[in-house]
Amino acid sequence: MAAPLGGMTTIAEESGGADLLSFGNAWTRRLFDGDFHRSAGPASPDLPSVSLILTEAHPDAEALTTMAVAPVAAFGNTVPHLLHEGLTRVDADAVLGGIGAPGTGNQICSVWHPELVKLRAERGLPRHPVQVLVTNSGDVRFHECLLFHEPSLPVIVVTRTSLVTAVRARLRECPWVDVIGAGDPLDLRAALVQLRDRGMAVVSAVGGRRIATSLLDAGLVTDLYVTVREPSSTAAALAFYNGPPLVRRRLLSKAGRGSEGAVRFEHLVPPSVYAPGLRLGLNPSVWR
Protein backbone atom coordinates (compact mmCIF):
# COMPACT_ATOMS: atom_id res chain seq x y z
CA MET A 1 0.00 0.00 0.00
CA ALA A 2 2.94 2.31 0.61
CA ALA A 3 4.40 1.89 -2.88
CA PRO A 4 3.85 5.05 -4.99
CA LEU A 5 2.10 4.06 -8.22
CA GLY A 6 2.59 6.34 -11.20
CA GLY A 7 -0.10 4.68 -13.25
CA MET A 8 -0.48 4.48 -17.03
CA THR A 9 -1.87 6.53 -19.90
CA THR A 10 -3.56 5.05 -22.97
CA ILE A 11 -1.62 5.53 -26.20
CA ALA A 12 -3.90 3.48 -28.45
CA GLU A 13 -6.94 1.26 -28.01
CA GLU A 14 -8.34 -0.77 -30.91
CA SER A 15 -10.83 -3.01 -29.14
CA GLY A 16 -13.91 -2.28 -31.22
CA GLY A 17 -15.47 -5.52 -32.41
CA ALA A 18 -13.32 -7.70 -30.14
CA ASP A 19 -15.00 -10.35 -27.98
CA LEU A 20 -13.79 -9.20 -24.56
CA LEU A 21 -14.57 -9.20 -20.87
CA SER A 22 -13.69 -5.88 -19.24
CA PHE A 23 -13.39 -5.12 -15.55
CA GLY A 24 -12.02 -2.72 -12.96
CA ASN A 25 -13.03 -0.43 -10.12
CA ALA A 26 -12.54 3.29 -9.52
CA TRP A 27 -9.02 2.73 -8.14
CA THR A 28 -7.78 0.52 -11.00
CA ARG A 29 -9.46 2.63 -13.70
CA ARG A 30 -7.75 5.77 -12.39
CA LEU A 31 -4.32 4.12 -12.42
CA PHE A 32 -4.75 2.03 -15.59
CA ASP A 33 -6.61 4.78 -17.45
CA GLY A 34 -9.66 2.64 -18.11
CA ASP A 35 -10.90 -0.93 -17.89
CA PHE A 36 -8.63 -3.95 -18.09
CA HIS A 37 -9.56 -6.53 -20.76
CA ARG A 38 -9.23 -10.24 -21.41
CA SER A 39 -10.62 -12.39 -24.20
CA ALA A 40 -14.11 -13.64 -23.50
CA GLY A 41 -13.24 -17.27 -24.16
CA PRO A 42 -10.72 -19.81 -25.49
CA ALA A 43 -10.61 -21.26 -28.97
CA SER A 44 -11.98 -24.59 -27.71
CA PRO A 45 -14.70 -25.19 -25.07
CA ASP A 46 -12.64 -27.90 -23.35
CA LEU A 47 -9.81 -25.44 -22.64
CA PRO A 48 -9.51 -22.48 -20.27
CA SER A 49 -8.65 -18.99 -21.46
CA VAL A 50 -4.89 -18.59 -21.02
CA SER A 51 -3.08 -15.28 -20.65
CA LEU A 52 0.71 -15.10 -20.76
CA ILE A 53 2.66 -12.36 -19.01
CA LEU A 54 5.91 -11.40 -20.74
CA THR A 55 8.51 -8.89 -19.63
CA GLU A 56 11.63 -7.74 -21.43
CA ALA A 57 14.23 -10.15 -20.08
CA HIS A 58 17.07 -9.00 -17.89
CA PRO A 59 20.40 -9.82 -19.64
CA ASP A 60 21.48 -12.11 -16.77
CA ALA A 61 18.21 -14.03 -16.50
CA GLU A 62 17.96 -17.67 -17.50
CA ALA A 63 14.22 -17.96 -16.89
CA LEU A 64 11.48 -15.85 -18.38
CA THR A 65 9.52 -14.61 -15.38
CA THR A 66 7.60 -11.66 -14.10
CA MET A 67 9.47 -9.40 -11.69
CA ALA A 68 12.30 -11.90 -11.13
CA VAL A 69 13.82 -10.63 -14.40
CA ALA A 70 12.26 -7.19 -14.33
CA PRO A 71 13.19 -5.65 -10.97
CA VAL A 72 11.23 -2.75 -9.55
CA ALA A 73 14.30 -0.59 -10.10
CA ALA A 74 13.89 -1.08 -13.85
CA PHE A 75 10.12 -0.79 -14.20
CA GLY A 76 8.92 1.18 -11.19
CA ASN A 77 6.01 0.17 -8.98
CA THR A 78 3.05 0.18 -11.37
CA VAL A 79 4.08 -2.92 -13.33
CA PRO A 80 4.55 -5.27 -10.34
CA HIS A 81 1.79 -3.98 -8.09
CA LEU A 82 -0.98 -2.95 -10.50
CA LEU A 83 -0.33 -5.36 -13.40
CA HIS A 84 1.68 -8.47 -12.52
CA GLU A 85 0.29 -8.91 -9.00
CA GLY A 86 -2.97 -7.30 -9.94
CA LEU A 87 -5.02 -6.89 -13.07
CA THR A 88 -3.43 -9.71 -15.07
CA ARG A 89 -4.48 -12.25 -12.44
CA VAL A 90 -7.31 -10.62 -10.48
CA ASP A 91 -9.79 -12.53 -12.66
CA ALA A 92 -7.82 -15.80 -12.81
CA ASP A 93 -8.95 -19.12 -11.41
CA ALA A 94 -5.35 -20.36 -11.51
CA VAL A 95 -1.79 -19.10 -12.01
CA LEU A 96 0.49 -21.52 -13.88
CA GLY A 97 4.27 -21.55 -13.98
CA GLY A 98 7.48 -23.52 -13.56
CA ILE A 99 9.43 -23.64 -10.32
CA GLY A 100 11.83 -21.01 -11.66
CA ALA A 101 9.08 -18.65 -12.80
CA PRO A 102 8.36 -16.90 -9.49
CA GLY A 103 12.11 -16.58 -8.88
CA THR A 104 11.82 -17.97 -5.37
CA GLY A 105 10.07 -20.89 -3.76
CA ASN A 106 8.50 -18.50 -1.28
CA GLN A 107 6.52 -16.44 -3.79
CA ILE A 108 2.76 -16.94 -3.99
CA CYS A 109 1.32 -15.73 -7.30
CA SER A 110 -1.78 -13.89 -6.14
CA VAL A 111 -3.13 -10.36 -5.67
CA TRP A 112 -2.20 -8.34 -2.59
CA HIS A 113 -3.30 -4.69 -2.69
CA PRO A 114 -6.60 -4.28 -0.78
CA GLU A 115 -8.31 -2.67 -3.78
CA LEU A 116 -7.39 -5.67 -5.96
CA VAL A 117 -8.36 -8.15 -3.25
CA LYS A 118 -11.74 -6.40 -3.08
CA LEU A 119 -12.14 -6.47 -6.87
CA ARG A 120 -11.41 -10.19 -6.92
CA ALA A 121 -14.00 -10.78 -4.19
CA GLU A 122 -16.56 -8.67 -6.06
CA ARG A 123 -16.10 -10.98 -9.05
CA GLY A 124 -17.05 -13.92 -6.85
CA LEU A 125 -13.60 -15.52 -6.84
CA PRO A 126 -11.71 -17.13 -3.92
CA ARG A 127 -9.04 -15.12 -2.11
CA HIS A 128 -6.17 -16.77 -4.02
CA PRO A 129 -5.97 -18.36 -7.48
CA VAL A 130 -5.05 -22.03 -7.56
CA GLN A 131 -1.26 -22.29 -7.77
CA VAL A 132 -0.31 -24.65 -10.64
CA LEU A 133 3.32 -25.76 -10.64
CA VAL A 134 4.57 -27.46 -13.82
CA THR A 135 7.59 -29.74 -13.50
CA ASN A 136 8.83 -31.98 -16.28
CA SER A 137 11.37 -33.73 -14.05
CA GLY A 138 9.49 -33.88 -10.75
CA ASP A 139 12.74 -32.76 -9.14
CA VAL A 140 11.32 -30.06 -6.90
CA ARG A 141 12.38 -29.37 -3.31
CA PHE A 142 8.80 -29.35 -2.10
CA HIS A 143 9.82 -29.05 1.56
CA GLU A 144 11.57 -25.73 0.81
CA CYS A 145 8.63 -24.08 -1.01
CA LEU A 146 6.07 -22.05 0.89
CA LEU A 147 3.52 -23.26 -1.66
CA PHE A 148 3.47 -26.65 0.05
CA HIS A 149 3.25 -25.47 3.68
CA GLU A 150 -0.13 -23.73 3.70
CA PRO A 151 -3.12 -26.12 3.67
CA SER A 152 -5.57 -23.31 2.88
CA LEU A 153 -3.75 -22.54 -0.39
CA PRO A 154 -4.97 -24.67 -3.33
CA VAL A 155 -2.00 -26.15 -5.21
CA ILE A 156 -1.77 -28.48 -8.22
CA VAL A 157 1.44 -30.07 -9.46
CA VAL A 158 1.50 -30.95 -13.17
CA THR A 159 4.11 -33.50 -14.22
CA ARG A 160 4.69 -36.39 -16.60
CA THR A 161 2.24 -39.25 -16.11
CA SER A 162 5.08 -41.68 -15.40
CA LEU A 163 6.17 -39.54 -12.43
CA VAL A 164 2.79 -39.03 -10.76
CA THR A 165 3.15 -41.90 -8.26
CA ALA A 166 6.63 -40.78 -7.20
CA VAL A 167 5.61 -37.12 -6.85
CA ARG A 168 2.53 -38.03 -4.81
CA ALA A 169 4.72 -40.12 -2.51
CA ARG A 170 6.98 -37.12 -1.91
CA LEU A 171 3.91 -35.00 -1.13
CA ARG A 172 2.30 -37.53 1.22
CA GLU A 173 2.49 -34.98 4.08
CA CYS A 174 0.60 -32.46 1.91
CA PRO A 175 -2.67 -34.28 1.14
CA TRP A 176 -4.33 -31.04 0.02
CA VAL A 177 -1.97 -30.84 -2.99
CA ASP A 178 -3.32 -32.41 -6.19
CA VAL A 179 -0.99 -34.06 -8.73
CA ILE A 180 -1.92 -34.25 -12.41
CA GLY A 181 -0.29 -36.46 -15.02
CA ALA A 182 -0.16 -34.76 -18.40
CA GLY A 183 1.30 -37.49 -20.58
CA ASP A 184 4.77 -38.66 -21.60
CA PRO A 185 6.18 -36.34 -22.78
CA LEU A 186 4.39 -33.67 -20.76
CA ASP A 187 1.66 -32.02 -22.84
CA LEU A 188 0.40 -28.63 -21.63
CA ARG A 189 -2.77 -28.92 -23.68
CA ALA A 190 -3.63 -32.14 -21.80
CA ALA A 191 -2.86 -30.37 -18.53
CA LEU A 192 -5.11 -27.42 -19.40
CA VAL A 193 -7.98 -29.76 -20.35
CA GLN A 194 -7.74 -31.29 -16.89
CA LEU A 195 -7.65 -27.88 -15.23
CA ARG A 196 -10.78 -26.92 -17.17
CA ASP A 197 -12.44 -30.16 -16.02
CA ARG A 198 -11.68 -29.05 -12.45
CA GLY A 199 -13.56 -25.80 -13.01
CA MET A 200 -10.66 -23.48 -13.90
CA ALA A 201 -11.88 -21.38 -16.82
CA VAL A 202 -9.25 -18.61 -16.66
CA VAL A 203 -5.52 -19.33 -16.28
CA SER A 204 -2.73 -16.77 -15.95
CA ALA A 205 0.65 -18.14 -17.07
CA VAL A 206 3.88 -16.58 -15.81
CA GLY A 207 6.61 -18.69 -17.53
CA GLY A 208 9.50 -19.74 -17.56
CA ARG A 209 10.85 -19.90 -21.07
CA ARG A 210 9.99 -23.53 -21.86
CA ILE A 211 6.44 -23.21 -20.58
CA ALA A 212 5.92 -19.93 -22.44
CA THR A 213 7.32 -21.42 -25.64
CA SER A 214 5.17 -24.55 -25.34
CA LEU A 215 2.01 -22.51 -24.78
CA LEU A 216 2.74 -20.26 -27.75
CA ASP A 217 3.77 -23.14 -30.04
CA ALA A 218 0.54 -24.99 -29.28
CA GLY A 219 -1.64 -21.92 -29.90
CA LEU A 220 -3.00 -22.03 -26.35
CA VAL A 221 -2.47 -18.35 -25.45
CA THR A 222 -5.56 -16.16 -25.78
CA ASP A 223 -4.11 -12.96 -24.27
CA LEU A 224 -0.51 -11.76 -24.36
CA TYR A 225 0.36 -9.06 -21.80
CA VAL A 226 3.76 -7.48 -22.48
CA THR A 227 5.79 -4.89 -20.56
CA VAL A 228 9.03 -3.35 -21.83
CA ARG A 229 11.05 -0.18 -21.37
CA GLU A 230 11.82 2.18 -24.22
CA PRO A 231 13.64 2.00 -26.55
CA SER A 232 12.85 -1.74 -26.51
CA SER A 233 9.73 -3.05 -28.22
CA THR A 234 7.43 -6.02 -27.73
CA ALA A 235 9.80 -8.01 -29.95
CA ALA A 236 12.41 -7.78 -27.16
CA ALA A 237 10.09 -9.57 -24.74
CA LEU A 238 9.57 -12.29 -27.35
CA ALA A 239 13.25 -12.63 -28.22
CA PHE A 240 13.38 -16.02 -26.46
CA TYR A 241 10.77 -17.46 -28.82
CA ASN A 242 11.95 -19.19 -32.02
CA GLY A 243 8.86 -21.22 -32.92
CA PRO A 244 6.37 -20.72 -35.75
CA PRO A 245 5.47 -17.10 -36.54
CA LEU A 246 3.03 -15.55 -34.07
CA VAL A 247 0.27 -13.39 -35.49
CA ARG A 248 -1.29 -11.05 -32.93
CA ARG A 249 -3.38 -7.90 -33.06
CA ARG A 250 -2.43 -5.08 -30.75
CA LEU A 251 -5.55 -4.41 -28.71
CA LEU A 252 -4.19 -1.88 -26.26
CA SER A 253 -1.03 0.16 -25.76
CA LYS A 254 -0.20 2.11 -22.59
CA ALA A 255 2.67 4.30 -21.40
CA GLY A 256 3.82 4.84 -17.83
CA ARG A 257 3.38 8.21 -16.19
CA GLY A 258 5.93 10.48 -14.54
CA SER A 259 9.16 8.75 -13.52
CA GLU A 260 7.83 5.54 -15.13
CA GLY A 261 7.42 7.25 -18.50
CA ALA A 262 9.73 4.80 -20.32
CA VAL A 263 7.51 1.82 -19.44
CA ARG A 264 5.26 0.44 -22.18
CA PHE A 265 2.44 -2.08 -21.77
CA GLU A 266 0.72 -3.87 -24.65
CA HIS A 267 -2.19 -6.31 -24.76
CA LEU A 268 -2.15 -8.54 -27.84
CA VAL A 269 -4.69 -11.13 -28.96
CA PRO A 270 -5.11 -13.60 -31.84
CA PRO A 271 -7.09 -12.20 -34.79
CA SER A 272 -9.84 -14.73 -33.99
CA VAL A 273 -10.81 -12.64 -30.96
CA TYR A 274 -12.30 -10.12 -33.40
CA ALA A 275 -15.66 -10.78 -34.99
CA PRO A 276 -15.28 -12.63 -38.33
CA GLY A 277 -15.38 -10.34 -41.33
CA LEU A 278 -15.18 -7.16 -39.27
CA ARG A 279 -13.05 -4.53 -41.01
CA LEU A 280 -11.11 -2.72 -38.30
CA GLY A 281 -8.23 -1.39 -40.34
CA LEU A 282 -5.79 -3.17 -38.01
CA ASN A 283 -2.57 -4.65 -39.33
CA PRO A 284 -1.55 -7.87 -37.60
CA SER A 285 1.91 -7.85 -36.01
CA VAL A 286 4.07 -10.88 -36.76
CA TRP A 287 7.05 -12.16 -34.76
CA ARG A 288 9.32 -15.11 -35.35
C-alpha positions as CSV (number, residue, x, y, z in Angstrom):
1,M,0.0,0.0,0.0
2,A,2.9,2.3,0.6
3,A,4.4,1.9,-2.9
4,P,3.8,5.0,-5.0
5,L,2.1,4.1,-8.2
6,G,2.6,6.3,-11.2
7,G,-0.1,4.7,-13.3
8,M,-0.5,4.5,-17.0
9,T,-1.9,6.5,-19.9
10,T,-3.6,5.1,-23.0
11,I,-1.6,5.5,-26.2
12,A,-3.9,3.5,-28.4
13,E,-6.9,1.3,-28.0
14,E,-8.3,-0.8,-30.9
15,S,-10.8,-3.0,-29.1
16,G,-13.9,-2.3,-31.2
17,G,-15.5,-5.5,-32.4
18,A,-13.3,-7.7,-30.1
19,D,-15.0,-10.3,-28.0
20,L,-13.8,-9.2,-24.6
21,L,-14.6,-9.2,-20.9
22,S,-13.7,-5.9,-19.2
23,F,-13.4,-5.1,-15.5
24,G,-12.0,-2.7,-13.0
25,N,-13.0,-0.4,-10.1
26,A,-12.5,3.3,-9.5
27,W,-9.0,2.7,-8.1
28,T,-7.8,0.5,-11.0
29,R,-9.5,2.6,-13.7
30,R,-7.8,5.8,-12.4
31,L,-4.3,4.1,-12.4
32,F,-4.7,2.0,-15.6
33,D,-6.6,4.8,-17.5
34,G,-9.7,2.6,-18.1
35,D,-10.9,-0.9,-17.9
36,F,-8.6,-4.0,-18.1
37,H,-9.6,-6.5,-20.8
38,R,-9.2,-10.2,-21.4
39,S,-10.6,-12.4,-24.2
40,A,-14.1,-13.6,-23.5
41,G,-13.2,-17.3,-24.2
42,P,-10.7,-19.8,-25.5
43,A,-10.6,-21.3,-29.0
44,S,-12.0,-24.6,-27.7
45,P,-14.7,-25.2,-25.1
46,D,-12.6,-27.9,-23.4
47,L,-9.8,-25.4,-22.6
48,P,-9.5,-22.5,-20.3
49,S,-8.7,-19.0,-21.5
50,V,-4.9,-18.6,-21.0
51,S,-3.1,-15.3,-20.6
52,L,0.7,-15.1,-20.8
53,I,2.7,-12.4,-19.0
54,L,5.9,-11.4,-20.7
55,T,8.5,-8.9,-19.6
56,E,11.6,-7.7,-21.4
57,A,14.2,-10.1,-20.1
58,H,17.1,-9.0,-17.9
59,P,20.4,-9.8,-19.6
60,D,21.5,-12.1,-16.8
61,A,18.2,-14.0,-16.5
62,E,18.0,-17.7,-17.5
63,A,14.2,-18.0,-16.9
64,L,11.5,-15.8,-18.4
65,T,9.5,-14.6,-15.4
66,T,7.6,-11.7,-14.1
67,M,9.5,-9.4,-11.7
68,A,12.3,-11.9,-11.1
69,V,13.8,-10.6,-14.4
70,A,12.3,-7.2,-14.3
71,P,13.2,-5.6,-11.0
72,V,11.2,-2.7,-9.6
73,A,14.3,-0.6,-10.1
74,A,13.9,-1.1,-13.9
75,F,10.1,-0.8,-14.2
76,G,8.9,1.2,-11.2
77,N,6.0,0.2,-9.0
78,T,3.0,0.2,-11.4
79,V,4.1,-2.9,-13.3
80,P,4.5,-5.3,-10.3
81,H,1.8,-4.0,-8.1
82,L,-1.0,-3.0,-10.5
83,L,-0.3,-5.4,-13.4
84,H,1.7,-8.5,-12.5
85,E,0.3,-8.9,-9.0
86,G,-3.0,-7.3,-9.9
87,L,-5.0,-6.9,-13.1
88,T,-3.4,-9.7,-15.1
89,R,-4.5,-12.3,-12.4
90,V,-7.3,-10.6,-10.5
91,D,-9.8,-12.5,-12.7
92,A,-7.8,-15.8,-12.8
93,D,-9.0,-19.1,-11.4
94,A,-5.3,-20.4,-11.5
95,V,-1.8,-19.1,-12.0
96,L,0.5,-21.5,-13.9
97,G,4.3,-21.6,-14.0
98,G,7.5,-23.5,-13.6
99,I,9.4,-23.6,-10.3
100,G,11.8,-21.0,-11.7
101,A,9.1,-18.7,-12.8
102,P,8.4,-16.9,-9.5
103,G,12.1,-16.6,-8.9
104,T,11.8,-18.0,-5.4
105,G,10.1,-20.9,-3.8
106,N,8.5,-18.5,-1.3
107,Q,6.5,-16.4,-3.8
108,I,2.8,-16.9,-4.0
109,C,1.3,-15.7,-7.3
110,S,-1.8,-13.9,-6.1
111,V,-3.1,-10.4,-5.7
112,W,-2.2,-8.3,-2.6
113,H,-3.3,-4.7,-2.7
114,P,-6.6,-4.3,-0.8
115,E,-8.3,-2.7,-3.8
116,L,-7.4,-5.7,-6.0
117,V,-8.4,-8.2,-3.3
118,K,-11.7,-6.4,-3.1
119,L,-12.1,-6.5,-6.9
120,R,-11.4,-10.2,-6.9
121,A,-14.0,-10.8,-4.2
122,E,-16.6,-8.7,-6.1
123,R,-16.1,-11.0,-9.0
124,G,-17.1,-13.9,-6.8
125,L,-13.6,-15.5,-6.8
126,P,-11.7,-17.1,-3.9
127,R,-9.0,-15.1,-2.1
128,H,-6.2,-16.8,-4.0
129,P,-6.0,-18.4,-7.5
130,V,-5.1,-22.0,-7.6
131,Q,-1.3,-22.3,-7.8
132,V,-0.3,-24.6,-10.6
133,L,3.3,-25.8,-10.6
134,V,4.6,-27.5,-13.8
135,T,7.6,-29.7,-13.5
136,N,8.8,-32.0,-16.3
137,S,11.4,-33.7,-14.0
138,G,9.5,-33.9,-10.8
139,D,12.7,-32.8,-9.1
140,V,11.3,-30.1,-6.9
141,R,12.4,-29.4,-3.3
142,F,8.8,-29.4,-2.1
143,H,9.8,-29.0,1.6
144,E,11.6,-25.7,0.8
145,C,8.6,-24.1,-1.0
146,L,6.1,-22.1,0.9
147,L,3.5,-23.3,-1.7
148,F,3.5,-26.7,0.1
149,H,3.3,-25.5,3.7
150,E,-0.1,-23.7,3.7
151,P,-3.1,-26.1,3.7
152,S,-5.6,-23.3,2.9
153,L,-3.8,-22.5,-0.4
154,P,-5.0,-24.7,-3.3
155,V,-2.0,-26.1,-5.2
156,I,-1.8,-28.5,-8.2
157,V,1.4,-30.1,-9.5
158,V,1.5,-31.0,-13.2
159,T,4.1,-33.5,-14.2
160,R,4.7,-36.4,-16.6
161,T,2.2,-39.2,-16.1
162,S,5.1,-41.7,-15.4
163,L,6.2,-39.5,-12.4
164,V,2.8,-39.0,-10.8
165,T,3.2,-41.9,-8.3
166,A,6.6,-40.8,-7.2
167,V,5.6,-37.1,-6.8
168,R,2.5,-38.0,-4.8
169,A,4.7,-40.1,-2.5
170,R,7.0,-37.1,-1.9
171,L,3.9,-35.0,-1.1
172,R,2.3,-37.5,1.2
173,E,2.5,-35.0,4.1
174,C,0.6,-32.5,1.9
175,P,-2.7,-34.3,1.1
176,W,-4.3,-31.0,0.0
177,V,-2.0,-30.8,-3.0
178,D,-3.3,-32.4,-6.2
179,V,-1.0,-34.1,-8.7
180,I,-1.9,-34.3,-12.4
181,G,-0.3,-36.5,-15.0
182,A,-0.2,-34.8,-18.4
183,G,1.3,-37.5,-20.6
184,D,4.8,-38.7,-21.6
185,P,6.2,-36.3,-22.8
186,L,4.4,-33.7,-20.8
187,D,1.7,-32.0,-22.8
188,L,0.4,-28.6,-21.6
189,R,-2.8,-28.9,-23.7
190,A,-3.6,-32.1,-21.8
191,A,-2.9,-30.4,-18.5
192,L,-5.1,-27.4,-19.4
193,V,-8.0,-29.8,-20.4
194,Q,-7.7,-31.3,-16.9
195,L,-7.7,-27.9,-15.2
196,R,-10.8,-26.9,-17.2
197,D,-12.4,-30.2,-16.0
198,R,-11.7,-29.0,-12.5
199,G,-13.6,-25.8,-13.0
200,M,-10.7,-23.5,-13.9
201,A,-11.9,-21.4,-16.8
202,V,-9.2,-18.6,-16.7
203,V,-5.5,-19.3,-16.3
204,S,-2.7,-16.8,-16.0
205,A,0.7,-18.1,-17.1
206,V,3.9,-16.6,-15.8
207,G,6.6,-18.7,-17.5
208,G,9.5,-19.7,-17.6
209,R,10.9,-19.9,-21.1
210,R,10.0,-23.5,-21.9
211,I,6.4,-23.2,-20.6
212,A,5.9,-19.9,-22.4
213,T,7.3,-21.4,-25.6
214,S,5.2,-24.5,-25.3
215,L,2.0,-22.5,-24.8
216,L,2.7,-20.3,-27.8
217,D,3.8,-23.1,-30.0
218,A,0.5,-25.0,-29.3
219,G,-1.6,-21.9,-29.9
220,L,-3.0,-22.0,-26.3
221,V,-2.5,-18.4,-25.4
222,T,-5.6,-16.2,-25.8
223,D,-4.1,-13.0,-24.3
224,L,-0.5,-11.8,-24.4
225,Y,0.4,-9.1,-21.8
226,V,3.8,-7.5,-22.5
227,T,5.8,-4.9,-20.6
228,V,9.0,-3.4,-21.8
229,R,11.1,-0.2,-21.4
230,E,11.8,2.2,-24.2
231,P,13.6,2.0,-26.6
232,S,12.9,-1.7,-26.5
233,S,9.7,-3.0,-28.2
234,T,7.4,-6.0,-27.7
235,A,9.8,-8.0,-30.0
236,A,12.4,-7.8,-27.2
237,A,10.1,-9.6,-24.7
238,L,9.6,-12.3,-27.4
239,A,13.3,-12.6,-28.2
240,F,13.4,-16.0,-26.5
241,Y,10.8,-17.5,-28.8
242,N,11.9,-19.2,-32.0
243,G,8.9,-21.2,-32.9
244,P,6.4,-20.7,-35.7
245,P,5.5,-17.1,-36.5
246,L,3.0,-15.5,-34.1
247,V,0.3,-13.4,-35.5
248,R,-1.3,-11.1,-32.9
249,R,-3.4,-7.9,-33.1
250,R,-2.4,-5.1,-30.7
251,L,-5.5,-4.4,-28.7
252,L,-4.2,-1.9,-26.3
253,S,-1.0,0.2,-25.8
254,K,-0.2,2.1,-22.6
255,A,2.7,4.3,-21.4
256,G,3.8,4.8,-17.8
257,R,3.4,8.2,-16.2
258,G,5.9,10.5,-14.5
259,S,9.2,8.7,-13.5
260,E,7.8,5.5,-15.1
261,G,7.4,7.2,-18.5
262,A,9.7,4.8,-20.3
263,V,7.5,1.8,-19.4
264,R,5.3,0.4,-22.2
265,F,2.4,-2.1,-21.8
266,E,0.7,-3.9,-24.6
267,H,-2.2,-6.3,-24.8
268,L,-2.1,-8.5,-27.8
269,V,-4.7,-11.1,-29.0
270,P,-5.1,-13.6,-31.8
271,P,-7.1,-12.2,-34.8
272,S,-9.8,-14.7,-34.0
273,V,-10.8,-12.6,-31.0
274,Y,-12.3,-10.1,-33.4
275,A,-15.7,-10.8,-35.0
276,P,-15.3,-12.6,-38.3
277,G,-15.4,-10.3,-41.3
278,L,-15.2,-7.2,-39.3
279,R,-13.0,-4.5,-41.0
280,L,-11.1,-2.7,-38.3
281,G,-8.2,-1.4,-40.3
282,L,-5.8,-3.2,-38.0
283,N,-2.6,-4.6,-39.3
284,P,-1.5,-7.9,-37.6
285,S,1.9,-7.8,-36.0
286,V,4.1,-10.9,-36.8
287,W,7.0,-12.2,-34.8
288,R,9.3,-15.1,-35.4
